[in-house]
């Protein structure tokens, strides 16, 4: 494929190259090659869709095609984890310019396959079309397997807030990349590819979690969704968050800011945030806050150390 573009390879040649030798699964009855895929779930089906657009969610000068494929799938599968579903299948739609190197797309496909494998899902199909920029739309299907879905609206006063995964690493990576740097490497890699805590959604459900959410936009923003949906207030303990040396280095190098800002407002790490009875927190999760009763005159759904977040720590990423 070296030196060829997607236009030269053609739509169906490109699809054949991406899907060659795909693994199957017990749930998948019919994979790529027909008008649609067919799978058989054990319980309720959960579906979610995420889009990644060039120069909005990623830049080709910052992220290679393998990274883009992994990130597109990982960020979508994290939503299934937040419902306590078992990932089953992934469908990927890719739009790209006609002069895109075919090798870029094939390496992207390898990233998609790798992340599917990590998440326990299979690539069931998708679509390829022409566009002005690279755009990826990933639809994921999960199986509840007899469990009820874990929602955002179940947090209760007296619960604790617990988390699994990392926070603020991707945001620190974005901060250095936007300034033309490529180090520290740990935060740059975190921006390029999330580390989704696969399987932990079901661990949380089995432990009796009362609510669960994928942290895609930062703890302040995402726990705000939980607090408002549940009619409660959440107070976070800043000392409970692990702030790494790489984040401290970035904060010191860029204006001497507080690295906690990355942790509280940074998105794209895709950790899981849940609420539990105090004696029900699963192994490997860390308590980062508590759920309190809310009164009608309270404006702040989420506070930090008992006080409203500062202006520089306002809730995280928003598209509009």
C-alpha positions as CSV (number, residue, x, y, z in Angstrom):
1,X,0.0,0.0,0.0
2,X,3.0,2.3,0.3
3,X,2.7,5.5,-1.7
4,X,-1.0,4.8,-2.7
5,X,-3.8,7.1,-1.7
6,X,-7.3,6.0,-0.6
7,X,-8.6,7.2,-4.0
8,X,-6.2,4.9,-5.8
9,X,-7.0,2.0,-3.6
10,X,-10.8,2.5,-3.9
11,X,-13.6,2.3,-1.4
12,X,-14.0,-1.5,-1.4
13,X,-10.3,-2.2,-1.7
14,X,-9.8,-0.1,1.4
15,X,-12.6,-1.8,3.3
16,X,-11.2,-5.2,2.4
17,X,-7.8,-4.2,3.6
18,X,-9.1,-2.9,6.9
19,X,-11.4,-5.9,7.6
20,X,-9.1,-8.7,6.5
21,X,-8.8,-11.4,9.1
22,X,-11.0,-9.7,11.7
23,X,-11.7,-11.9,14.8
24,X,-15.3,-13.0,15.6
25,X,-17.1,-13.6,18.9
26,X,-19.8,-15.8,20.2
27,X,-22.3,-12.9,20.1
28,X,-21.5,-11.9,16.5
29,X,-23.5,-13.9,14.0
30,X,-22.6,-11.9,10.9
31,X,-19.7,-9.5,10.6
32,X,-18.5,-7.2,7.8
33,X,-19.3,-8.1,4.2
34,X,-23.1,-7.7,3.9
35,X,-25.5,-4.8,4.3
36,X,-25.4,-4.9,8.1
37,X,-23.9,-6.9,11.0
38,X,-25.9,-9.2,13.2
39,X,-25.3,-10.0,16.8
40,X,-27.2,-11.9,19.6
41,X,-27.1,-10.3,23.1
42,X,-27.7,-12.1,26.4
43,X,-29.6,-9.1,27.9
44,X,-30.6,-5.5,27.1
45,X,-28.6,-3.8,24.4
46,X,-26.7,-0.6,25.1
47,X,-25.6,1.7,22.3
48,X,-23.6,4.9,22.2
49,X,-22.0,7.0,19.5
50,X,-19.0,9.3,19.6
51,X,-17.5,11.5,16.8
52,X,-13.8,12.6,16.4
53,X,-13.1,15.4,14.0
54,X,-9.6,16.4,12.7
55,X,-8.4,19.7,14.3
56,X,-11.2,19.5,16.9
57,X,-10.4,16.3,18.8
58,X,-7.0,15.5,17.3
59,X,-4.3,16.9,15.0
60,X,-2.3,14.8,12.7
61,X,0.8,16.7,13.6
62,X,0.3,15.6,17.3
63,X,-1.2,12.1,16.9
64,X,-0.4,9.2,14.5
65,X,-3.2,7.2,12.8
66,X,-2.8,4.3,15.3
67,X,-3.3,6.7,18.2
68,X,-6.4,8.2,16.5
69,X,-7.9,4.7,15.9
70,X,-7.4,3.8,19.6
71,X,-8.7,7.0,21.0
72,X,-11.8,7.0,18.8
73,X,-12.7,3.5,20.0
74,X,-11.6,3.9,23.6
75,X,-13.6,7.1,24.2
76,X,-16.7,5.4,22.8
77,X,-16.3,2.2,24.8
78,X,-15.9,4.2,28.0
79,X,-19.6,5.1,27.8
80,X,-20.5,1.4,27.8
81,X,-18.3,0.9,30.9
82,X,-20.2,3.8,32.6
83,X,-23.4,1.8,32.1
84,X,-21.8,-1.4,33.5
85,X,-22.3,-3.0,30.1
86,X,-20.1,-5.7,28.5
87,X,-18.7,-4.3,25.2
88,X,-19.8,-6.5,22.3
89,X,-19.2,-4.7,19.0
90,X,-18.0,-1.6,17.3
91,X,-19.0,0.1,14.0
92,X,-16.7,2.7,12.6
93,X,-17.5,5.3,9.9
94,X,-14.4,7.1,8.4
95,X,-14.5,10.2,6.2
96,X,-11.2,11.4,4.7
97,X,-9.8,13.4,1.8
98,X,-9.2,11.4,-1.4
99,X,-5.4,12.1,-1.2
100,X,-5.1,10.6,2.2
101,X,-2.3,8.0,2.1
102,X,-3.8,4.5,2.2
103,X,-1.1,3.5,4.8
104,X,-2.6,6.2,7.2
105,X,-6.0,4.6,7.0
106,X,-4.6,1.0,7.4
107,X,-2.6,2.1,10.5
108,X,-5.7,3.8,11.8
109,X,-7.5,0.4,11.4
110,X,-4.8,-1.3,13.4
111,X,-5.4,1.1,16.2
112,X,-9.1,0.4,16.0
113,X,-8.5,-3.3,16.2
114,X,-6.1,-3.0,19.1
115,X,-8.5,-0.9,21.2
116,X,-11.4,-3.3,20.4
117,X,-9.3,-6.1,21.7
118,X,-8.4,-4.3,24.9
119,X,-12.1,-3.5,25.5
120,X,-13.3,-7.0,24.7
121,X,-15.3,-5.9,21.6
122,X,-15.1,-6.9,17.9
123,X,-15.1,-4.6,14.9
124,X,-18.5,-5.5,13.2
125,X,-18.4,-3.1,10.2
126,X,-18.6,0.5,9.2
127,X,-18.4,2.9,6.3
128,X,-15.7,4.8,4.3
129,X,-16.5,8.1,2.4
130,X,-14.8,11.2,1.1
131,X,-14.6,14.4,3.1
132,X,-12.6,17.6,3.4
133,X,-11.1,16.5,6.7
134,X,-10.7,13.3,8.6
135,X,-13.8,12.5,10.6
136,X,-14.4,9.4,12.6
137,X,-17.8,8.3,14.0
138,X,-17.8,5.2,16.3
139,X,-20.9,3.4,17.4
140,X,-20.5,0.9,20.1
141,X,-22.9,-1.9,21.3
142,X,-22.9,-3.4,24.7
143,X,-24.8,-6.2,26.5
144,X,-26.1,-5.7,30.0
145,X,-26.1,-9.5,30.5
146,X,-29.1,-9.4,32.9
147,X,-27.8,-6.4,34.9
148,X,-29.8,-3.2,35.2
149,X,-27.9,-0.2,33.7
150,X,-26.0,2.0,36.1
151,X,-27.4,5.5,35.8
152,X,-26.3,9.0,36.8
153,X,-29.4,9.6,39.0
154,X,-28.9,7.2,41.9
155,X,-26.4,9.0,44.1
156,X,-27.7,9.4,47.7
157,X,-26.6,11.5,50.6
158,X,-24.2,9.5,52.7
159,X,-22.6,7.8,49.7
160,X,-18.9,8.4,49.0
161,X,-17.5,9.3,45.5
162,X,-14.9,6.9,44.2
163,X,-12.8,6.8,41.1
164,X,-10.7,4.4,39.0
165,X,-8.4,5.6,36.3
166,X,-6.3,8.7,35.9
167,X,-7.2,12.4,35.8
168,X,-5.6,15.5,34.3
169,X,-3.0,13.7,32.3
170,X,-4.5,14.3,28.9
171,X,-5.2,18.0,29.7
172,X,-1.6,18.5,30.7
173,X,-0.6,16.8,27.4
174,X,-2.8,19.1,25.4
175,X,-1.4,22.1,27.2
176,X,2.2,21.3,26.2
177,X,1.2,20.3,22.6
178,X,-0.5,23.5,22.0
179,X,2.7,25.3,22.9
180,X,4.8,23.3,20.5
181,X,6.4,20.9,22.9
182,X,6.5,17.1,23.0
183,X,7.4,16.5,26.7
184,X,6.8,15.3,29.3
185,X,6.2,12.1,27.3
186,X,3.7,10.7,29.8
187,X,1.2,13.5,29.4
188,X,1.6,13.7,25.6
189,X,0.9,9.9,25.4
190,X,-2.2,10.4,27.6
191,X,-3.6,13.0,25.3
192,X,-3.0,10.8,22.3
193,X,-4.6,7.6,23.8
194,X,-6.8,7.2,26.9
195,X,-6.3,4.4,29.3
196,X,-9.9,3.2,29.8
197,X,-10.4,1.1,32.9
198,X,-12.0,-1.8,31.1
199,X,-14.1,-4.1,33.1
200,X,-14.4,-1.7,36.1
201,X,-18.0,-0.7,35.2
202,X,-19.2,-4.2,35.9
203,X,-17.0,-4.3,39.0
204,X,-18.7,-1.2,40.3
205,X,-22.2,-2.6,39.6
206,X,-21.3,-5.9,41.4
207,X,-20.2,-3.8,44.4
208,X,-23.5,-2.0,44.5
209,X,-22.6,1.4,43.0
210,X,-25.5,3.8,43.1
211,X,-24.4,5.9,40.1
212,X,-21.6,5.8,37.6
213,X,-20.3,8.1,34.8
214,X,-17.5,8.2,32.3
215,X,-15.2,11.1,33.1
216,X,-14.8,12.6,29.6
217,X,-15.0,16.3,30.5
218,X,-13.3,16.5,33.9
219,X,-14.6,15.6,37.4
220,X,-16.2,19.0,38.1
221,X,-18.3,18.8,34.9
222,X,-19.1,15.2,35.0
223,X,-19.9,14.9,38.7
224,X,-22.1,18.0,38.2
225,X,-24.2,15.8,35.9
226,X,-24.5,13.2,38.6
227,X,-25.3,15.7,41.3
228,X,-28.0,17.4,39.3
229,X,-29.6,14.2,38.0
230,X,-29.6,12.8,41.6
231,X,-30.7,15.9,43.4
232,X,-27.7,16.0,45.6
233,X,-24.5,18.0,46.2
234,X,-21.0,16.5,45.8
235,X,-18.0,17.7,47.7
236,X,-14.5,16.6,46.5
237,X,-11.4,16.2,48.6
238,X,-8.5,17.8,46.6
239,X,-5.9,15.8,48.7
240,X,-7.4,12.5,47.5
241,X,-6.4,13.1,43.9
242,X,-3.0,11.8,42.7
243,X,-1.1,14.6,41.0
244,X,2.0,13.2,39.2
245,X,5.3,14.8,38.7
246,X,4.6,15.3,34.9
247,X,1.5,17.4,35.7
248,X,3.4,19.4,38.2
249,X,6.2,20.0,35.7
250,X,3.7,21.2,33.0
251,X,1.9,23.5,35.4
252,X,5.2,25.0,36.6
253,X,6.5,25.5,33.1
254,X,3.2,27.1,31.8
255,X,2.7,30.2,33.9
256,X,3.2,28.5,37.3
257,X,-0.5,27.4,37.6
258,X,-2.0,24.9,40.0
259,X,-1.8,21.3,38.5
260,X,-5.0,20.5,40.4
261,X,-6.7,22.5,37.6
262,X,-5.8,19.8,35.1
263,X,-7.1,17.2,37.4
264,X,-10.5,18.8,38.1
265,X,-11.3,20.2,34.7
266,X,-9.3,18.1,32.2
267,X,-11.1,15.8,29.9
268,X,-10.2,12.9,27.6
269,X,-8.7,10.6,30.4
270,X,-12.0,8.5,30.5
271,X,-11.7,7.4,34.1
272,X,-14.8,6.2,35.9
273,X,-16.5,8.1,38.7
274,X,-19.0,6.3,40.9
275,X,-20.9,6.7,44.1
276,X,-21.1,3.9,46.7
277,X,-22.1,3.1,50.2
278,X,-19.0,3.8,52.3
279,X,-18.3,0.1,53.0
280,X,-18.9,-0.9,49.4
281,X,-16.0,0.7,47.5
282,X,-14.3,-1.9,45.3
283,X,-10.7,-2.8,45.5
284,X,-8.6,-0.6,43.2
285,X,-11.0,2.4,43.5
286,X,-10.1,5.4,45.6
287,X,-12.5,7.6,47.5
288,X,-12.3,11.2,46.3
289,X,-15.3,12.8,47.9
290,X,-18.7,12.5,49.4
291,X,-22.4,13.0,48.5
292,X,-24.4,15.5,50.6
293,X,-28.0,16.5,50.7
294,X,-28.8,19.5,48.5
295,X,-30.9,22.5,49.4
296,X,-33.0,24.6,47.0
297,X,-30.8,27.7,47.4
298,X,-27.5,26.0,46.6
299,X,-26.1,26.9,43.2
300,X,-22.9,24.8,43.3
301,X,-23.7,21.2,42.5
302,X,-20.0,20.2,43.1
303,X,-17.6,21.9,45.6
304,X,-14.0,21.2,46.4
305,X,-12.9,21.1,50.0
306,X,-16.3,22.6,51.0
307,X,-16.0,25.6,48.8
308,X,-17.1,26.6,45.3
309,X,-14.4,25.9,42.6
310,X,-12.4,29.0,41.6
311,X,-12.9,30.7,38.2
312,X,-9.8,29.0,36.8
313,X,-11.2,25.6,37.9
314,X,-14.6,26.1,36.2
315,X,-16.2,22.9,34.8
316,X,-14.3,21.4,31.9
317,X,-14.5,20.9,28.2
318,X,-17.5,22.2,26.3
319,X,-18.0,21.9,22.5
320,X,-20.2,25.1,22.2
